[in-house]
């Protein structure tokens, strides 16, 4: 790993604001981002990245790489929950194992947005179709996770909604719908007309990202406090499982793309853990699963690991292959 990239990433203003959020909660500061503002910023980030991805995709030559990239993304999202589930089901309840498996098979839009910012600092681009890949990776992991719970939990027939309901919930989830919708609008929008909102989608993007990560730091510190009781096993899992997933995805993606930026994004998507869509789905699909385990794992450990150490690691592997 290039330590210059690591240091550069750790001194990125957006990362420093994330650390400030952790510090604010640790010091019991009254610093707070209003919930309405936080929701707006979340939607803005998803809108901006989706729209820009759609514009890039509209100007890209449609190729087999785009098709294979989407198929690979779906495959990664479906496979990760399977081996994660069987790794965990001997140590945890079936519900918790399934929820954690779905968490790490699915993706984090916020981690993706942060990865885009990392690539910009490296002055490196990525294909607009990777936004579509991210959007398609949200649902398969949830479906696989719930299916595994239904298969292995004796009382599943009374606890798990049908798969059709899960699929509908996955695709109507606010974050997924915003990404998909913005992507499609970006594709069909007239280029000259799209230039009119470029200052909104591009110029202020990093500022909003910094404020959002400030709040993520505060939320992370609060969630992590309740997770510390869970033991060393889950702590190590929340770090080494994403690292393994990320490195493997970078390696496999080299079979379909020579673009370093795209390989890096594949690694980030495979390494990230969902702490928005999956908890929303598991709340009614697997009520026995403890959100006090899988949310802190994804948000309190995996997310900070990825944006601090993971990004330089996946970037270095993408360059080396």
N, C-alpha and C positions, 0 to 999 in steps of 0.2 A: 504494500500500500504506500502511496506517495504521501508522506507526512506533511508536505506543504499544502496539499489539498485538504488533509484532515484539519490542520490549523486554520486554514482559510474558511473551512466550513464552520468550525467552532466559533470563529469570530464574525460570522455572518450576522448582521443586525437582527434578522428574524429569529435566529437561534438564541441570541442574547436576550431578546424579549421573552422567549419561552422560559429561559432560566430566571428572568426577572419575575415572571408569574409564579414559578416555584418558590422563589425567595419570599415573595409577598405573602403567600399562604403560610409558609414556614414561620414567618415573623408575626403571623396573625394580623396582617394589615387589613384595613377596611377598603383597600383597592378592589373595585368591582366593575365588570363590564355589564351594563344592563342587558337583560335577557333578550329584549326586542332588538337591540343593536347587534348582539351576538348572532341572532338568527339571520338578520339582514346580511351581515358580513359573510356568514356561511353560504347563503344563497348567492351572494355576489361572486365569491371565489369559484363556486361551481359553474355559475353562468359564464364568467370570464374565460375559464379554462375550456369549457365546452364550446363556446362560440369561436374562440381562436382555433381550437382543434378542428372544428367544422370548416372554417375558412381555409386552413392549411390542406385539409382533406379534399376540399373542392378544387384546389389548384394542383393536386397531386394526380399523377397518372395512375389510374386504377390498375392494380397488378395482382399477380398471384401472392405476392408477399403480404398484401393487406388481408387477403382471405385466410392465408395460413397463420397470420398473426392473431386474427380473431379466434380461429380454431384452437391455436396453442393456448391462448388466454383462457378459453373455456375449459380446455383439458386440465390446465394447471389448477384452476379453481375447483374442479371436480376431484382431482387426484389427491391434493394436499389434505382435504378433510378425511379421506379414507385411511391413510397411514397414521395421521394424527390421532384419529379416533381409536384405532387398535393399540396405539402406543399408550393411551391414557385410560382405557376402559378397565384395566386391571387395578389401577390405583384410585380412580374416581368413580362416582356414580355414572350410569349410562347417560343421564341427562346432562351432567356437567361435561363429560367427555365429548358428547355430540355438540354442545354449545361452543366449546373451545375449538373443536375441529372446524365448525362452520366459521368461527371468528377468523381463524388463520387461513382458511381457504378463500374467504371473501377479501375485499380490498378496502383501503382507507382513502377516500377522496382527498382528505387533508394531507396525508402523506404524499399522495401523487402531486398535489399542488406544490408542496414544499420541494419535491424532487425536480419539478419544472424550474423552480427558482434556482436550485443548485446547478442545473445544466446551463442556465443563463449566465451564472457567475463563471462557469467554465467556458463560456462563449461557444456552446455546442447546441445544436438543434436536435429535434426528434420529429418523427413522423406524426402528422395530425391524426392518423388512424389509430394511434395508441390511446387516444381519448375514447374511441369506440371500444377498443379492447378492454379498457378499464370498466366501462359501463356494462359490457357483457359478462364481466367476471364477478359481478355482485351476486346474482341470483343462484348460479349452479352450486356454490358452496353451501348456501342455506338449504337448498333442496336436498343435497347429499347428506348434510348434517341431520336434518329432520328425518330423512329416510332411515338412516342408521339408528337413530333413537327409536323409531317406530319398530324396527326389526328386532332390536335387542332388549328393549324394555318391556317387561311382561304386561305392564298396565298401559302401554302406549296407546292402545285403541281407545282409551278413555281420555287421554291427555293430549294427543297430537291432532291438529287439524289436518284435513286432507291436503294432498300435495298441490292440487289446483289452487286452493286458497293461499298456500305459501308462495306459489309462483306469482299469483296476482299481487300479493302484498309486496313481494320483492321488487316487482317492476313499477308499482305505484308508490313505492317509498319516495319521499320528497327529494332526497339527494340523487337517487337514480333517475327520477323523472326530470329533474333540472339538468343533469348532465346530458341525458338523451335528447331532451327538447332543445337545449342550447346547441348541441352538436348538429342536429338536423337543421335548425334555423341558420347556423353558420354555413352549412353546405348550400342551402338554397338562396341565401341572401345575395343581392347584387353587390359586387365588389366595391363600387363607388359609394353606394349607400352605407356599406359596412364601415368605410373609412370614417364616417361621421361619428361613430361611437368608439373609435379606436382609443381616444384619450381615456375613456372610461374603462375599457377592457384591458388596457396595457399600462398606461402611465401611472395610474394610482394603485396598481395591483399589489406591488410589494409592500406598500404602506398598510393596506388592509390586511395583508398576510401577517405582518408584524403584530398588529393589534389582535388578530385572531389567535396567534400563537401565544401571546401574552395570556389570554384567557385559558388556552389549552394548558399552559404551565400551572395556572391556579387550580384547574380541574384535576390535573394529573396529581398534584401534591395531595389534594383531598382524597382522591380515590386510592392512592398508594398507601395512605395511612391505614385503611381498612384491610388492605391486602397482606400486610406484613405477617399476619398470623398464619398464613397458608403454607409456609415452609419453603425450604431451599429448592425442592424439585420444580415447583411451578415457576419460581423466579428464574432458574436456569433455563427452563423450557421457553419462557417468554423472550429470552435473548438468543439462545442457540438454535431453536427451531426456525425463527425468521431468517437468521443468517444462513442456515443450510438451505432453506427454500429459495432465498434470493440468489445465492451462488449457483444452485442447480438451474434455476430459471435462466440466468445469464448464459450459462453453458449451453443449455438446450436451444435457447433462442438464436444462438450463433449458427444453427443449422438452417435458419430461414431468413436471417438478416445479417448484413455486414455492417449495418449502421450502429456505431457505438452508443449513440443516444438511445436508440430503440432497445438495444440489449440492456442498457442500464435501467430503462423504464420497466422492462419485463422483470428485472431483479427486484425493483422497488415494489411492484404490484404483488409479486409472489411473497415478498417478505412482510408486507403490511398486514395489519389485522383490523377488521371492522369493529368499530365501537359505536356505530350509529344504526346501520341497517340490521345487523345481526341481533343486537339486544331488542330492537323493536319487533323482529320476527319471533324470537325465542320467548318473548313475554307471553304470547298466547299459544305458541307451538310446543313449547317445552317448559311449562311453568315450574317443574321441579328443578330445573337448572338454576344454579345460584349466580345471579349477575354480579355478586360481590367477588366472584372469582375471575370470570372471563373479561369483564370490562376493565378492571385494574391491570390485568395482564396486558391487554392490548394498548390501553391508554397510558398506564403508569410505568410500563417497562419497555414494551416493544416500540412504541412511538418515539420516546426519547432516544432509544438505542439506534433506531433507523436514521433519524435526522442528524445525529451527532457522529456515530461511527459507521453505521450501515451504508450511508450514501457513498462516502469515500471508498469503502470496501467493494461495493458492487461496481462502482465506476472503475476501480483498479482492475477488477476481474474482467470487466467488459473491454478494457483496453488491452489486457494481456492475451485474451483469446484470439 
